[in-house]
Amino acid sequence: MTSTETGLSFERTVPCALAHRRALGEVFVADTAPAEMDGFLAAIQIPRAHSLWFDRLVDYHDPLSTVEAIRQAMIVVGHRYMSVPAGAPASLQQLEFEVEDLSAYRDQANVPLEGIVRARAGLAGTFGDAAGTFFEAVLTIGRVRALTLRGGGIQFPAATYQEIRKLQQAGRPMGDESGNATVEPVDPARVGRRDPRNVVVGAALPGDQPRIPLVVDQRHPSFFDHPYDHVPGPLLIEGCRQAAIVAAVEAGALASPIAAVTACATTFTGFAELGSLIEFSATAHSDADTGGAEVELGVHQFGTQIAHCRIELAPYPGLA
């Protein structure tokens, strides 16, 4: 199939290496091209029976699935059109998105979710031999403007990245026994899932200010599609989403865990290390206008906040 407006094809995915994925089924970018006026275009498709993104309790596609597709599209664009070397490491620092029209995500059952991404990307400055980058994108599904997204990060030469990570890991606290404890995931229904393998938060840990622990399962076929030397950003964002749902429902700010993420703004200030406990702090407030909730979250490890996230949740149409 080809988009009549853009000429982009949905016939096959781009090579795995271009999207930094290992499995064919984890590549959501079908085609790319320079835009006529400015920027780039990408065709994306979400598999109909994906083990993570089809695991939901409502007949709507998950907007976070398209955020992942756009993330991959920006990686492909960097390699194809911006001279980013193959395998070049990158660190995401900011990501924010807003769902413009949730009705565009209605599941048509036997039709995969397909969309066209119109994106701009470029350099935001240099830091020695590393480069700051920015990107912004608009996703249309059919003829509907469905989601807008913007963000930025740092692109490293491989040797520089390895040196930085070696220094960071050498400075981490030793003997963190909490990292050896297995975090048991909460019941899938509490976060709007069916499959326990896709639950990435555990029960709140006791304390004056209870925190929700992250489940880091390096066997997960999507979040750990290939090896990492840190906890990947998509897992942290999913953790923020699930922690936000748990906190909002428990606070009475959200009536049901079956809720859509309609907006999200995340800032990462440090790498999340594997093997040591990661926790979410969360404060939820109800939103009378949407019947949903707004949740402020901190991501904590080694006694330090390494990320901040603000998430807006809303009931799906017809389920309020």
N, C-alpha and C positions, 0 to 999 in steps of 0.2 A: 504494500500500500504506500502511496506517496501523497504528501500534503499538497493540495492543489494551490494553496496560497504561497507556499515557500519553496516547493520543489524538493523538500527533504523526504527521505525514504524511511519507512518503518519496516523494511524487509529483513534487516539483520542488525545485530548490535555491533558496536565498534570493538576492536580487539581488546581483550581483557587488560593487557598491560597499559593501554592508554587511559583506562579508567581506574587504574591501581586496584584491580580486583583479580582474584584467582579463579573463581568459578564463573562459567558462562552465565548461569542463572542469576548471578549477582550484578550483572552489568545492565543498567537501565537506559543507557544512551544508544540510540539507534543511528543517528546521523548528525553531522554538523556542517556549517557553511558560514563564510563571512556574510554579514548583513549588507544590503545594498548601500545604506547610508552610513551606518556606524555600528560597531560591535559585531556580535556573532549570533547565530541561530543554532539551536539544537533540538532534535526530535527525541522525546523520551517516551518510554513505555514501561509500565509496572506489570510484572507477570501476574496473571489471574490467580494463580494458586501458590503464591510465594509463602514460605513457611513463617515468615515474620509479618509481612504486611497484609496478608489475608487473614491473619489471626485477630479477628475483631467480632463484636457482637451486634453490629448494626450494618445496614445496607448502604454504607458510605465508605469510599476509599479513605485511607488515612492521609491527611495532608502532609504528615512527616515523611511518607513514602516519596512524595514529590520533592521535598527538601533534599532527601538523599540523592534523588536523580539529578537535581540541579547541582549539588555538590560534585557529583561525578562529571557532569557536563563542563563545569568550570575547570576541572583537572584536564579533561580532553582538550578543551580550547587552549589551555596553556601549552600543552605539548604540540598541538597542530599548528597554532598560529602565533605563539608568543615566544618561541625558542626556548621553552623550559626543557632542560635535559630529561631524558627518560629516567625514571626512578628518583628524581630530585625530591628530597624531603621538604615538607611544608608544615607549618604550625598555624592552625586556625586560632585567631585571637578574638574576633567578634563575628557574631552571626545573629541577624534578626530577620524575622519574616512576619507577614500578616496575610491571613486568608481574606481575599477580597469578596469571594462568592462561594459559600460552602455548598450551594446546590450543584456546582460544577463537579463535585466529588461524588455525586449519587452513583451507586454501583448499577451498571446496566447488565449485570449477571454474566452474559457470555461475551461481553466486549471488554477488552483490556483498557485500562486507563492510559490514554495517550495525550500528549500535549506538546506544544511548541514553546521553547524557552528563548526569549530575546534578552541577550546579556551584553554587558560591557565589563571590561576588566582592564587593569593596568597597574603601573607602578605607583606607589604612594611614597617612595623614598628609599634610600639605601642606608644600611648599617654595616659598615665594613664590607665584607663580601656577601652579606645577606641583603635581601630586597623585600621591602614592604609591599604588599599587594592589596588591591581593593577589587570588589566585584559587586555588581548589582544585576538583578534579573527580574523579568516579568514572565509568569507562566500563563499561557492561555490553554484552556481545554475546550475543544470545539471552537466556538467564537466568543467564549466567556473568559474574561480576565479573572483568573482564579486565585493567584497568589503573587505577592511581590516579596523580594528577598534582597538583602544587601549584607556585606560583610567584608572582612579583611584578615590578613595574616602575614606571615613571614616565609619567604622561600629561601632555603639554605643550600649551599653546596654540600654534597654528601659528607665530605671530610669535616667541615665545620659543624654540621649537625652532630656527627658522632662524637666530636670533642666536647661539645656543649653537654650532650646527654651523659657522657662519662663523668664530667665534673659534677653535674647535678646529682647523679645517682650516688657518687662517692660521698656527697654531703648529706645524704638522707640519714635519719636516725637509725641506729642499729637495734636489733632485738625487739622489733615491734611485734609482740606476740599476738596482738589483735588481728594481724594480717593472716595468721594461720588458722583462725577460726572460720568455719564454714557458715556463711550467711544463708539462712533458710528463706526462700522466697515466700511471699504472702500468697494467699489463694488467688488464682488468676482472675476470678470475678471481681476482686477488689480493685483491679486496675483495668478492667474492661477487656480482658483476654480470655481465651479458652485454654491455650497450651501453657502448662507450667514452665516450659523451657524458655518462653518469651517474657517471663516475669523477672524484672531486674532490680527489685527492691525487696528488702526484708522488713520484718516487724520493727517498729520504733524501739530504739534502745533506751533503757530506763535512765533517768537523770532529771536534773532541774529543768533542762530544756531538751526534751526528747528529740533524738535525731534518727533519721531513717537511713539504714545502711544500703549500700549498693551491692548487688550481686554481680560478681565478675566471673563469668563462666567462659573460659578460653576455648571451650569446645563449641561455642555457639556458631552456627554456620554462616550467619550474616555479620554480626558484630566483629567476629574474628575470622573473617573470610581468608585472611593471611596473617602471618605472625606480626606482632607489634612489640616495641620495647616500652610501651606505655598503654594506658587505658584509652582506647580510641574515642574521639569526640562524639560520633553518633551514639555510642553507648551512654556517654555522660548525658547527652541531650534526652535520650529515652529515659534514663534514670530520673532526670529532672521532671519529665512529663509524668511518670508514674508516681514519684514522690509528691508532686503537686496534686494529683488526683486523690491519693490517700489522705494528704493533709486537709484538702478542701472538704472531702466527705466527712472526715472525723470532726472538723470544726463546724459542720452544719452549713458551710458556705456553698456546697454543691449537693444537689439532691441525689445524683446518681454517678457512679464511676464511668458510665457510658457517656462520655463527653468528648467534644472535639477541641483540639488545640487551635484557637483562632488567631493567636499572636504569640510571639516568643522573641525575647531579646536576651542573648547570652554573651558574656564576656569571660574569656579564659585568661587567667594570669599566671598559670603554672601547669606543668605536666602532671597528670595523675599517674602515679606509679603502680605497677602490678604488684600483687602480693601483700599489700598493706591496706588496712581498712579505709574506706571512703564513705563519708556520711553526708546527708543532706539536712540542712536546717530549712524550715518552711513556715511561712506566715501567710495564712489565707484570709481573704475578704470576699464577701459575696458581692455580686454585681447585679443590682436590681434591674438594670436596663436589658441585660441578656438572659437573666436567670442562671447565670454561670458564676464564675469566681475568678479572681485575680490572685496569683500566688507569687510571693517573693521567695527565692531560694538561694541558699549559699551551698557551695560544694566544698567540703573540708577534708583535709588529709594531713597527718602529722601535726595537728593543732593549728593549721593555717588554712585560710580560705583560698582556694585555688580557682574558683569560678563563681560568678553570680548569674542568676537567671530570673527573668520575670516572665511568667506564663499566664495567658488568658485562656480560660476554659469556658465552653458554652455547650448547652444541650444541642443535639442534632435536631433539625426541623422535624416536627411531628412527635418528638420524644420528650418534650419539655413537660 
